[in-house]
Amino acid sequence: MTVLEAVKKFEQLAHLCPELVPNETEKVRRMMKMFQTDIAKQVSAGSSPPTLVDDYISRAMRAEY
């Protein structure tokens, strides 16, 4: 699954079950589980892992390409 496909699926699921993603931190944590392992590792690596969903998505898209 590509990053854009994963984001679309995540947004659909989050809309259906908003109580599972009550805040931004939980959204990032759950979104990490949707990406391929190598992409998730690249995005989370470094001195400042992403804390916002938009930041996580942009880093994942860069890692994918």
Steps between C-alpha positions, in 0.01 A plus 500: 500500500638842411513788745208677333290184507582447868412862584168474318414175677607643837284809453199284414549281806566797729179661379303183580660449844608840634526368857800288394699809399402766755813715459786573262750278683271199476438571131874497430549180702220317321601633159851360547349153514345541155823570315754247380758421764792658313311827445381515861858447624638775276231746606541428871880508494693807596521737788149640457234249395183656357225596741247634249318291241583742216869485587488121518330477159748732331795307645343169393449626146864609481613162637284317248663679207 
